[in-house]
Amino acid sequence: MQKLRRGITAPKGFLAAGIHAGIKKPPLLDMALITSVVEGPIAGVFTTNRLPAAPVILDRRHLKRKVGRAIIINSGNANACTGLQGLRNAEETAQRVANQLGCLRQAVYVGSTGVIGPTLPMPFIQKGIPLLVRRLRRSGGREAAQAILTTDTKVKEVALEGSIGGQTIRIGGMAKGAGMIHPDMATMLAYLTTDIAIEQKVLQTSLQKAVHHTFNCISVDGDTSTNDTVLCLANGLAGNRMIRSRSSDLNQFQRLLEKACHSLAMQICRDGEGATKFVDIQVHGAKTNAEAKQIAITVATSLLVKTALFGEDPNWGRVIAAVGRAGPSIRADTIHLSFNDIVAVNNGEGCCASLERRIHRIMRRKTFTLTITVGKGKGSATVWTTDLSFDYVKINASYRS
């Protein structure tokens, strides 16, 4: 497995572009297009929010055909809660791209991110699509990754290479996300491309597994958006033997896909709005993995825990309280809590004040680990989270202005 450059266009046969169309203030890029030179199988995972945005509704419909050729994304406007007009605008966007590329509208997928409520400024979209198509190139991945950002402070890209069945295959990706980040189809847009030859149903299962172990294990603020989307488009140009079922080839691809998703998920979490800490929460000893994840998520989303992380306060009682209200049945005398390698709680009882001073020094670091053991079961889980800072409040208090 090898890391590469180029991001979303690293696999064979993929082109991309990003432009300023006028949705956001100049010179910010606000429209992106990703295309494959040939159609191929596409997989998707979407928000669990019960008020999905128009692009999510459209993409779910298009996914029934199981084939993709292009993905177009705009930032600066979420096209969410925009009613029938919002859906018509998403359909028109897909149709205009399809007309430019000479493919069916159902092979074009749409993504939007930004403020909820306003309708898409279609004159900008209409003028931007031909320009995007003219700018498509192998080196356009960086511009595309920049064009989908909102409150992000960093571009998020990944490109990996591996060998499957004697053939070199690649996975590329890009994502956006900094706020409204929470498990249950984490709040962000993420797009992956691969030149592997694989059946759509196998690709769909692989993507769902990868999302479960990566994007669904990060949380910045506990909010799940209307626009969450992860798409993975394959085109088969690597020339490997077609993957149709469980096999060693599929296992190798799964590892590569999960590594790519993990990289993007970590980039999103580390770029959390106003975040000063990146914390790895590990739970062990639960009855099941699901119970362990439930505990980890409860700790990760606790406002009291997150503010203590920001304040570098070794108030381990907040962590224990979150564990206790998570839901699974546990005994107090089996709980252990450590900050990196410093034990804060042993058999349900807190340690001495001198250890708290050492824990405080650990909490001054940008990255550290909370390890929570809740019993002797075999269930375990890892969730990644951030602190909650003054800057998070400032960013979101004035988001629309």
BELGIFEN-V175525 format. One record per helix or strand of 3 or more residues. SS is the DSSP state (h for helix, s for strand). FROM is the first residue (numbers start at 0). TO is the last residue. Records with the same first field share a line. If there is no record, write none. Layout:
SS=FROM-TO + FROM-TO
This chain:
h=6-8 + 53-62 + 82-100 + 104-106 + 121-134 + 137-146 + 199-212 + 214-216 + 247-269 + 288-300 + 302-310 + 315-323 + 331-333 + 352-362 + 389-396
s=13-18 + 30-45 + 66-74 + 107-112 + 155-163 + 166-175 + 188-193 + 228-233 + 277-285 + 335-338 + 341-345 + 366-372 + 378-385
